[in-house]
C-alpha cells in the first residue's frame, strides 16, 4: 500500500533529521558559526543516512550539493566545482576501469597468466604469482575491488590443492597485503593517495603529476 510505504520511509528518515538538527544546535551552543553549525548538521545527516540507508547511498551523497548552497553555507559554483573536481573524476575513472575488468573477466586472465609465468608447481611460487597479480591490478583499481575480484580465484586454487589448510592462510594473507602495497604504485590505486595529492596541492600550491607519483610509488611496490 502506498500509504504504508510512505509511513515506513518517514519513520526511517526522521531519526537522521532529528539527529542532524540536534548536532547543529549543539555545535552552535559550543560557539561555532552559523555556517559551521549548518555544515555539522548536514554532515551528521549524511553520515547517519549512509550508515542506515533509509534512502539510497548515491542520493544521500547528493544532499550537500542541494543543502549547502540552499542554506547559504557556500555558493552553488563552489559546490559544483567540488563535485566536478579532478579528484572526483579520477576516482570515477578508476571505478569505471574496475567495472570494465570485472565484466570482461580481464582480472582472471591477468592473474592466471602471471601465476603461470611465475610457476605454480610450488606453494611459494603460487603465492608469489598471486601477490604479483594482485599488486599489478591494485595499481589501477581500488585495493578492495582487487581483493574481491581475485578472492574467488584464490579460493578455487586452495580447494583443489593437495593441502588446502596449509595453503589457505599464506595465500589469502599474501593476497591482502599485495593489494594494499600495490595500491601505492599509482594515484588511482587507492583513494587516500588522491586525497593526499589534493591536500598537498592546496597546501603548497604545487601539484603532483601522475608520473611523479609513479616514480615514487613503483619502487616502493
Backbone as CSV, one residue per row, in Angstrom:
resi,resn,N_x,N_y,N_z,CA_x,CA_y,CA_z,C_x,C_y,C_z
1,UNK,0.834,-1.196,0.000,0.000,0.000,0.000,0.878,1.260,0.000
2,UNK,0.539,2.264,-0.825,1.354,3.479,-0.893,1.470,4.192,0.447
3,UNK,0.360,4.256,1.196,0.400,4.961,2.476,1.346,4.286,3.456
4,UNK,1.362,2.955,3.453,2.261,2.216,4.336,3.714,2.440,3.931
5,UNK,3.951,2.500,2.629,5.312,2.742,2.136,5.820,4.098,2.614
6,UNK,4.991,5.123,2.478,5.413,6.449,2.908,5.585,6.520,4.417
7,UNK,4.773,5.774,5.154,4.917,5.742,6.611,6.252,5.122,7.005
8,UNK,6.609,4.014,6.361,7.890,3.363,6.653,9.061,4.265,6.281
9,UNK,8.932,4.947,5.141,10.002,5.845,4.711,10.167,7.002,5.687
10,UNK,9.042,7.547,6.149,9.098,8.672,7.079,9.737,8.270,8.398
11,UNK,9.339,7.119,8.930,9.884,6.669,10.211,11.368,6.324,10.115
12,UNK,11.835,5.932,8.948,13.256,5.615,8.796,14.098,6.859,8.529
13,UNK,13.469,7.897,7.964,14.189,9.124,7.635,14.249,10.082,8.818
14,UNK,13.211,10.132,9.635,13.095,11.121,10.700,14.228,11.077,11.721
15,UNK,14.674,9.894,12.187,15.768,9.895,13.173,17.010,10.628,12.691
16,UNK,17.347,10.474,11.415,18.504,11.177,10.877,18.309,12.680,10.883
17,UNK,17.103,13.133,10.530,16.817,14.565,10.536,16.891,15.139,11.946
18,UNK,16.319,14.416,12.910,16.347,14.877,14.303,17.783,14.941,14.808
19,UNK,18.559,13.897,14.512,19.958,13.864,14.948,20.743,15.011,14.329
20,UNK,20.483,15.311,13.056,21.188,16.399,12.385,20.857,17.745,13.022
21,UNK,19.585,17.953,13.350,19.182,19.210,13.987,19.843,19.353,15.353
22,UNK,19.840,18.279,16.123,20.466,18.308,17.454,21.961,18.598,17.332
23,UNK,22.620,17.956,16.368,24.057,18.174,16.176,24.343,19.617,15.789
24,UNK,23.506,20.187,14.916,23.700,21.571,14.514,23.480,22.547,15.656
25,UNK,22.428,22.331,16.447,22.141,23.204,17.595,23.248,23.103,18.631
26,UNK,23.709,21.879,18.893,24.790,21.684,19.864,26.067,22.378,19.396
27,UNK,26.351,22.295,18.112,27.526,22.973,17.571,27.421,24.482,17.736
28,UNK,26.216,25.012,17.562,26.005,26.447,17.736,26.202,26.861,19.189
29,UNK,25.699,26.043,20.122,25.872,26.332,21.548,27.342,26.297,21.961
30,UNK,28.144,25.514,21.247,29.570,25.415,21.559,30.380,26.566,20.967
31,UNK,29.700,27.513,20.353,30.371,28.714,19.871,30.745,28.707,18.409
32,UNK,30.303,27.701,17.670,30.619,27.654,16.247,29.753,28.660,15.477
33,UNK,30.247,29.065,14.326,29.494,29.998,13.491,28.268,29.306,12.897
34,UNK,27.370,30.111,12.350,26.166,29.553,11.729,26.542,28.615,10.588
35,UNK,27.509,29.040,9.773,27.924,28.201,8.643,28.500,26.870,9.126
36,UNK,29.322,26.930,10.176,29.914,25.699,10.705,28.852,24.792,11.318
37,UNK,27.877,25.381,11.989,26.804,24.585,12.597,25.942,23.921,11.532
38,UNK,25.640,24.663,10.476,24.861,24.075,9.380,25.636,22.953,8.695
39,UNK,26.931,23.145,8.527,27.764,22.098,7.926,27.795,20.864,8.809
40,UNK,27.875,21.064,10.123,27.845,19.939,11.060,26.537,19.168,10.944
41,UNK,25.433,19.899,10.840,24.125,19.247,10.725,24.024,18.445,9.430
42,UNK,24.470,19.030,8.324,24.399,18.328,7.037,25.305,17.105,7.041
43,UNK,26.513,17.254,7.588,27.437,16.116,7.652,26.875,14.998,8.520
44,UNK,26.266,15.363,9.653,25.671,14.355,10.538,24.537,13.616,9.842
45,UNK,23.728,14.363,9.106,22.620,13.744,8.371,23.142,12.753,7.334
46,UNK,24.145,13.159,6.582,24.689,12.279,5.539,25.311,11.027,6.140
47,UNK,26.079,11.197,7.204,26.737,10.042,7.831,25.707,9.046,8.338
48,UNK,24.670,9.549,9.005,23.652,8.655,9.554,22.888,7.949,8.442
49,UNK,22.571,8.661,7.383,21.847,8.027,6.273,22.748,7.097,5.469
50,UNK,24.037,7.365,5.424,24.948,6.410,4.786,24.991,5.100,5.568
51,UNK,24.970,5.214,6.890,25.077,4.017,7.736,23.804,3.180,7.667
52,UNK,22.656,3.810,7.843,21.395,3.067,7.956,20.613,2.975,6.639
53,UNK,20.997,3.760,5.642,20.436,3.685,4.292,18.905,3.749,4.240
54,UNK,18.276,4.780,4.833,16.827,4.929,4.634,16.498,5.313,3.196
55,UNK,17.456,5.957,2.544,17.364,6.237,1.111,18.660,5.746,0.476
56,UNK,18.698,5.540,-0.836,19.916,5.021,-1.466,21.143,5.895,-1.192
57,UNK,22.292,5.257,-1.038,23.535,5.965,-0.728,23.870,7.041,-1.761
58,UNK,23.728,6.763,-3.078,24.031,7.834,-4.045,23.161,9.074,-3.869
59,UNK,21.903,8.872,-3.481,21.014,10.019,-3.260,21.500,10.830,-2.061
60,UNK,21.888,10.134,-0.999,22.420,10.824,0.177,23.666,11.622,-0.175
61,UNK,24.491,11.085,-1.053,25.731,11.765,-1.434,25.476,13.081,-2.151
62,UNK,24.286,13.246,-2.711,23.953,14.481,-3.418,23.310,15.524,-2.508
63,UNK,23.025,15.156,-1.260,22.368,16.094,-0.341,23.194,17.361,-0.125
64,UNK,24.521,17.262,0.113,25.287,18.508,0.279,25.211,19.428,-0.929
65,UNK,25.108,18.866,-2.121,25.011,19.691,-3.328,23.766,20.571,-3.294
66,UNK,22.698,20.070,-2.681,21.457,20.836,-2.613,21.403,21.738,-1.379
67,UNK,21.778,21.197,-0.207,21.577,21.929,1.042,22.627,23.003,1.299
68,UNK,23.883,22.757,0.937,24.922,23.746,1.238,24.657,25.092,0.561
69,UNK,24.357,25.136,-0.733,24.029,26.449,-1.318,22.655,26.961,-0.897
70,UNK,21.699,26.048,-0.662,20.356,26.464,-0.270,20.373,27.178,1.075
71,UNK,21.219,26.716,1.989,21.315,27.316,3.319,22.361,28.421,3.388
72,UNK,22.988,28.723,2.277,23.932,29.831,2.232,25.293,29.546,2.822
73,UNK,25.653,28.275,2.962,26.964,27.940,3.523,28.061,28.274,2.522
74,UNK,27.915,27.817,1.301,28.824,28.164,0.212,27.997,28.394,-1.049
75,UNK,28.631,28.960,-2.047,27.904,29.303,-3.272,27.675,28.065,-4.135
76,UNK,26.659,28.096,-4.994,26.420,26.958,-5.895,27.610,26.640,-6.788
77,UNK,28.345,27.673,-7.225,29.504,27.426,-8.091,30.601,26.672,-7.348
78,UNK,30.783,26.972,-6.049,31.791,26.259,-5.261,31.395,24.802,-5.062
79,UNK,30.101,24.569,-4.843,29.628,23.190,-4.687,29.831,22.413,-5.977
80,UNK,29.465,23.023,-7.094,29.629,22.352,-8.384,31.096,22.074,-8.680
81,UNK,31.968,23.015,-8.304,33.399,22.813,-8.530,33.930,21.656,-7.698
82,UNK,33.412,21.517,-6.465,33.865,20.420,-5.606,33.430,19.070,-6.160
83,UNK,32.191,18.981,-6.637,31.696,17.716,-7.189,32.336,17.400,-8.540
84,UNK,32.814,18.408,-9.236,33.447,18.182,-10.529,34.951,18.327,-10.490
85,UNK,35.546,18.199,-9.306,36.992,18.358,-9.174,37.723,17.209,-9.861
86,UNK,38.974,17.429,-10.247,39.762,16.351,-10.857,39.860,15.115,-9.978
87,UNK,39.855,15.315,-8.659,39.916,14.186,-7.734,38.724,13.257,-7.923
88,UNK,37.519,13.826,-7.993,36.312,13.025,-8.169,36.312,12.334,-9.525
89,UNK,36.712,13.062,-10.562,36.718,12.484,-11.907,37.744,11.367,-12.030
90,UNK,38.893,11.523,-11.360,39.910,10.479,-11.403,39.432,9.232,-10.661
91,UNK,38.766,9.433,-9.537,38.172,8.299,-8.821,37.131,7.599,-9.682
92,UNK,36.308,8.384,-10.360,35.290,7.810,-11.236,35.934,6.984,-12.342
93,UNK,37.027,7.489,-12.902,37.729,6.735,-13.932,38.250,5.407,-13.420
94,UNK,38.777,5.411,-12.185,39.250,4.162,-11.596,38.130,3.168,-11.370
95,UNK,36.978,3.656,-10.933,35.833,2.767,-10.716,35.332,2.180,-12.035
96,UNK,35.317,2.996,-13.087,34.883,2.501,-14.394,35.856,1.452,-14.931
97,UNK,37.146,1.675,-14.715,38.143,0.692,-15.135,37.954,-0.616,-14.383
98,UNK,37.679,-0.512,-13.086,37.432,-1.705,-12.282,36.212,-2.462,-12.780
99,UNK,35.142,-1.731,-13.089,33.921,-2.371,-13.580,34.156,-3.033,-14.925
100,UNK,34.946,-2.388,-15.780,35.245,-2.979,-17.076,36.026,-4.273,-16.953
101,UNK,37.008,-4.296,-16.063,37.780,-5.521,-15.843,36.900,-6.638,-15.296
102,UNK,36.026,-6.271,-14.366,35.164,-7.280,-13.754,34.196,-7.870,-14.770
103,UNK,33.617,-7.035,-15.615,32.615,-7.517,-16.566,33.233,-8.335,-17.693
104,UNK,34.487,-8.058,-18.039,35.136,-8.793,-19.126,35.935,-9.999,-18.648
105,UNK,36.142,-10.094,-17.328,36.949,-11.196,-16.807,38.435,-11.004,-17.018
106,UNK,38.857,-9.759,-17.312,40.274,-9.497,-17.566,41.124,-9.773,-16.333
107,UNK,40.565,-9.519,-15.146,41.335,-9.738,-13.920,41.712,-11.201,-13.753
108,UNK,40.793,-12.105,-14.114,41.082,-13.536,-14.001,42.173,-13.943,-14.978
109,UNK,42.096,-13.433,-16.194,43.109,-13.776,-17.194,44.481,-13.252,-16.797
110,UNK,44.513,-12.044,-16.247,45.792,-11.482,-15.802,46.378,-12.317,-14.673
111,UNK,45.534,-12.679,-13.704,46.011,-13.474,-12.571,46.536,-14.826,-13.026
112,UNK,45.798,-15.498,-13.887,46.218,-16.821,-14.367,47.511,-16.720,-15.164
113,UNK,47.633,-15.678,-15.993,48.842,-15.501,-16.798,50.068,-15.278,-15.922
114,UNK,49.928,-14.427,-14.912,51.059,-14.146,-14.021,51.445,-15.384,-13.230
115,UNK,50.449,-16.113,-12.713,50.736,-17.324,-11.936,51.425,-18.364,-12.813
116,UNK,50.977,-18.515,-14.041,51.620,-19.466,-14.953,53.051,-19.047,-15.264
117,UNK,53.266,-17.753,-15.430,54.605,-17.259,-15.747,55.563,-17.508,-14.588
118,UNK,55.110,-17.229,-13.374,55.963,-17.433,-12.197,56.145,-18.912,-11.916
119,UNK,55.062,-19.674,-12.124,55.111,-21.102,-11.851,54.237,-21.458,-10.673
120,UNK,53.463,-22.531,-10.829,52.544,-22.939,-9.765,52.882,-24.321,-9.231
121,UNK,54.106,-24.779,-9.518,54.462,-26.122,-9.083,54.821,-26.182,-7.613
122,UNK,55.158,-25.035,-7.022,55.480,-24.967,-5.601,54.561,-23.952,-4.924
123,UNK,54.222,-24.190,-3.654,53.355,-23.225,-2.954,53.940,-21.817,-2.911
124,UNK,55.257,-21.712,-2.712,55.869,-20.388,-2.642,55.720,-19.641,-3.967
125,UNK,55.931,-20.351,-5.062,55.777,-19.725,-6.375,54.317,-19.351,-6.641
126,UNK,53.415,-20.205,-6.217,51.989,-19.929,-6.399,51.584,-18.666,-5.649
127,UNK,52.017,-18.567,-4.402,51.692,-17.382,-3.595,52.325,-16.138,-4.200
128,UNK,53.581,-16.262,-4.649,54.254,-15.129,-5.286,53.504,-14.685,-6.540
129,UNK,53.040,-15.640,-7.325,52.295,-15.294,-8.529,51.020,-14.537,-8.224
130,UNK,50.284,-14.994,-7.218,49.058,-14.294,-6.833,49.369,-12.899,-6.303
131,UNK,50.441,-12.778,-5.542,50.794,-11.471,-4.989,51.205,-10.501,-6.092
132,UNK,51.951,-10.986,-7.073,52.337,-10.123,-8.190,51.116,-9.676,-8.994
133,UNK,50.207,-10.614,-9.254,48.993,-10.269,-9.993,48.141,-9.274,-9.212
134,UNK,48.017,-9.500,-7.900,47.218,-8.598,-7.069,47.825,-7.205,-7.030
135,UNK,49.147,-7.130,-6.877,49.806,-5.823,-6.839,49.660,-5.097,-8.172
136,UNK,49.779,-5.835,-9.268,49.646,-5.226,-10.595,48.241,-4.669,-10.814
137,UNK,47.226,-5.453,-10.459,45.847,-4.989,-10.633,45.518,-3.847,-9.681
138,UNK,46.032,-3.934,-8.458,45.700,-2.938,-7.445,46.313,-1.577,-7.749
139,UNK,47.283,-1.545,-8.646,47.844,-0.261,-9.050,46.848,0.568,-9.855
140,UNK,45.867,-0.087,-10.463,44.961,0.610,-11.378,43.512,0.600,-10.919
141,UNK,43.154,-0.289,-10.016,41.807,-0.300,-9.440,41.942,-0.356,-7.932
142,UNK,40.879,-0.098,-7.216,40.959,0.019,-5.762,41.376,-1.294,-5.110
143,UNK,42.012,-1.178,-3.949,42.512,-2.356,-3.245,41.395,-3.337,-2.912
144,UNK,40.297,-2.808,-2.397,39.183,-3.674,-2.000,38.590,-4.392,-3.199
145,UNK,38.431,-3.665,-4.308,37.881,-4.292,-5.511,38.801,-5.390,-6.027
146,UNK,40.107,-5.180,-5.931,41.055,-6.194,-6.383,40.936,-7.463,-5.554
147,UNK,40.840,-7.297,-4.241,40.685,-8.468,-3.365,39.411,-9.226,-3.709
148,UNK,38.314,-8.494,-3.872,37.036,-9.146,-4.158,37.052,-9.867,-5.501
149,UNK,37.784,-9.334,-6.466,37.828,-9.966,-7.781,38.726,-11.196,-7.799
150,UNK,39.828,-11.156,-7.035,40.769,-12.278,-7.053,40.459,-13.339,-6.003
151,UNK,39.632,-12.998,-5.025,39.332,-13.954,-3.960,38.702,-15.243,-4.478
152,UNK,37.705,-15.201,-5.383,37.154,-16.471,-5.891,38.198,-17.336,-6.588
153,UNK,39.119,-16.705,-7.310,40.177,-17.463,-7.979,41.082,-18.121,-6.947
154,UNK,41.447,-17.363,-5.916,42.315,-17.912,-4.873,41.634,-19.054,-4.126
155,UNK,40.355,-18.892,-3.812,39.632,-19.952,-3.095,39.519,-21.216,-3.943
156,UNK,39.346,-21.047,-5.255,39.281,-22.214,-6.140,40.610,-22.949,-6.160
157,UNK,41.707,-22.200,-6.181,43.035,-22.826,-6.158,43.262,-23.551,-4.840
158,UNK,42.846,-22.935,-3.749,43.022,-23.561,-2.430,42.232,-24.856,-2.336
159,UNK,40.996,-24.847,-2.818,40.143,-26.037,-2.700,40.654,-27.207,-3.524
160,UNK,41.397,-26.926,-4.592,41.897,-28.009,-5.449,43.337,-28.403,-5.128
161,UNK,43.955,-27.738,-4.155,45.340,-28.067,-3.814,45.396,-29.331,-2.965
162,UNK,46.583,-29.903,-2.876,46.752,-31.141,-2.106,46.692,-30.899,-0.607
163,UNK,47.032,-29.691,-0.162,46.982,-29.361,1.270,46.323,-27.997,1.441
164,UNK,45.004,-27.953,1.338,44.303,-26.662,1.375,44.483,-25.898,2.681
165,UNK,44.534,-26.601,3.809,44.661,-25.901,5.091,46.009,-25.202,5.208
166,UNK,47.052,-25.838,4.699,48.380,-25.229,4.775,48.530,-24.064,3.809
167,UNK,47.802,-24.088,2.704,47.931,-23.050,1.682,47.027,-21.856,1.936
168,UNK,45.911,-22.069,2.619,44.883,-21.026,2.739,45.409,-19.755,3.395
169,UNK,45.991,-19.884,4.587,46.412,-18.692,5.333,47.471,-17.875,4.596
170,UNK,48.580,-18.474,4.161,49.586,-17.646,3.473,49.102,-17.054,2.154
171,UNK,48.281,-17.784,1.415,47.810,-17.264,0.129,46.854,-16.096,0.328
172,UNK,45.910,-16.233,1.243,44.932,-15.165,1.460,45.577,-13.936,2.102
173,UNK,46.482,-14.165,3.052,47.180,-13.027,3.657,48.079,-12.333,2.634
174,UNK,48.754,-13.133,1.816,49.590,-12.546,0.775,48.780,-11.742,-0.221
175,UNK,47.599,-12.233,-0.555,46.710,-11.516,-1.473,46.299,-10.166,-0.888
176,UNK,45.928,-10.170,0.387,45.503,-8.925,1.035,46.649,-7.917,1.118
177,UNK,47.818,-8.382,1.527,48.968,-7.483,1.646,49.393,-6.949,0.287
178,UNK,49.381,-7.798,-0.728,49.795,-7.363,-2.064,48.867,-6.291,-2.614
179,UNK,47.579,-6.414,-2.348,46.625,-5.391,-2.802,46.885,-4.055,-2.110
180,UNK,47.171,-4.100,-0.818,47.447,-2.865,-0.078,48.736,-2.208,-0.564
181,UNK,49.754,-3.026,-0.824,51.037,-2.483,-1.280,50.933,-1.979,-2.716
182,UNK,50.279,-2.746,-3.579,50.164,-2.343,-4.977,49.406,-1.052,-5.168
183,UNK,48.464,-0.763,-4.268,47.694,0.467,-4.383,48.522,1.726,-4.260
184,UNK,49.753,1.602,-3.727,50.622,2.767,-3.587,51.316,3.134,-4.892
185,UNK,51.257,2.254,-5.880,52.024,2.463,-7.098,51.542,3.614,-7.961
186,UNK,50.237,3.846,-8.008,49.669,4.912,-8.836,48.673,5.731,-8.018
187,UNK,48.362,6.949,-8.447,47.397,7.757,-7.702,46.008,7.142,-7.618
188,UNK,45.591,6.383,-8.640,44.238,5.829,-8.630,44.175,4.472,-7.945
189,UNK,45.298,3.984,-7.433,45.302,2.672,-6.794,44.513,2.634,-5.505
190,UNK,44.503,3.763,-4.794,43.751,3.827,-3.540,43.305,5.271,-3.310
191,UNK,42.065,5.508,-2.910,41.561,6.877,-2.758,42.373,7.770,-1.822
192,UNK,42.930,7.268,-0.693,43.722,8.165,0.161,44.881,8.842,-0.559
193,UNK,45.446,8.180,-1.571,46.528,8.802,-2.337,46.032,10.045,-3.063
194,UNK,44.867,9.951,-3.680,44.298,11.104,-4.375,43.979,12.231,-3.403
195,UNK,43.476,11.865,-2.232,43.170,12.887,-1.224,44.447,13.588,-0.780
196,UNK,45.518,12.805,-0.568,46.800,13.400,-0.186,47.306,14.352,-1.265
197,UNK,47.194,13.942,-2.532,47.664,14.792,-3.623,46.894,16.105,-3.681
198,UNK,45.585,16.043,-3.414,44.776,17.261,-3.419,45.147,18.161,-2.244
199,UNK,45.330,17.565,-1.055,45.728,18.350,0.123,47.106,18.966,-0.095
200,UNK,48.009,18.199,-0.685,49.358,18.709,-0.973,49.295,19.908,-1.912
201,UNK,48.455,19.813,-2.928,48.321,20.923,-3.874,47.710,22.146,-3.207
202,UNK,46.684,21.931,-2.384,46.046,23.059,-1.700,46.989,23.715,-0.700
203,UNK,47.869,22.919,-0.084,48.764,23.437,0.950,49.982,24.135,0.364
204,UNK,50.584,23.526,-0.645,51.844,24.043,-1.192,51.665,24.857,-2.465
205,UNK,50.525,24.688,-3.141,50.327,25.362,-4.412,51.005,24.679,-5.574
206,UNK,51.608,23.535,-5.321,52.298,22.770,-6.364,51.618,21.416,-6.517
207,UNK,51.288,21.058,-7.748,50.571,19.809,-7.994,51.546,18.679,-8.299
208,UNK,51.205,17.485,-7.816,51.964,16.277,-8.133,51.334,15.621,-9.357
209,UNK,52.132,15.344,-10.361,51.608,14.709,-11.561,51.489,13.201,-11.362
210,UNK,50.757,12.569,-12.267,50.576,11.114,-12.225,51.932,10.408,-12.321
211,UNK,52.772,10.870,-13.249,54.076,10.227,-13.442,55.010,10.467,-12.268
212,UNK,54.914,11.645,-11.643,55.732,11.903,-10.459,55.411,10.917,-9.347
213,UNK,54.121,10.721,-9.104,53.747,9.780,-8.051,54.222,8.371,-8.388
214,UNK,54.092,7.970,-9.645,54.526,6.635,-10.037,56.033,6.467,-9.866
215,UNK,56.794,7.527,-10.098,58.246,7.431,-9.931,58.628,7.176,-8.483
216,UNK,57.762,7.578,-7.545,57.998,7.275,-6.133,57.306,5.988,-5.705
217,UNK,56.123,5.756,-6.261,55.330,4.619,-5.798,55.781,3.281,-6.332
218,UNK,56.174,3.216,-7.614,56.571,1.940,-8.212,57.753,1.311,-7.486
219,UNK,58.827,2.056,-7.157,59.925,1.425,-6.412,59.497,0.867,-5.056
220,UNK,58.531,1.528,-4.412,58.039,1.021,-3.125,57.324,-0.304,-3.313
221,UNK,56.529,-0.402,-4.375,55.809,-1.642,-4.655,56.789,-2.758,-4.980
